[in-house]
Amino acid sequence: MQPPNLREAVNNMKVGDISGPIDAQGAWYIIKVDDKQPSQKATYENVSDEVRQHFMYENAKQVPELLEELRKQANVQIVSETYRDLQRMYGDPGAMPVFGTDSDLSVPGAPDVELPAEPAGEGQ
C-alpha cells in the first residue's frame, strides 16, 4: 500500500513528469511517470498466482523448524553392517553431531577418537 503523500504526488503528475525527492514514511522516492491507466477491479484470474505466493510465503515453515519436524517423524534403520556401529555409538538421532561449530564437535557417550598425526611437510 502506498503512503498517502506518495499516492497524492503521483496522482498530481502527468505522463513524462519527474518528481523531486519525496519523503514517504522514512524512505525517499524520485518518480517518473511513464504511463497512466485507469484503475481496474482485480479479478481472481489476474491475482490468483500472486495471492497463492503471498499465502505460501506468510505460512511457510522456517528451515530449522521444518528440519526438526522431519527429524521427529523420521524412522531411520541402518541396514548395512558397516554402519550399524554408528547407531550404537550415537543412539538417538538427536545425539548426532551437527558439524560447523566448535560446540558440536564432541558427542556425549561417543568414544574419543584420535586422529593420526599429519606427516611432516604436508599442510604447511
GILIN-V851778 format. One record per helix or strand. SS is the DSSP state (hx for helix, st for strand). FROM is the first residue (numbers start at 1). LEN is the number of residues. If there is no record, write none. Layout:
ss=[SS SS]
from=[FROM FROM]
len=[LEN LEN]
//
This chain:
ss=[hx st st st st hx hx hx hx hx]
from=[4 18 22 27 32 44 63 81 93 102]
len=[8 1 3 3 1 16 11 10 3 3]
//
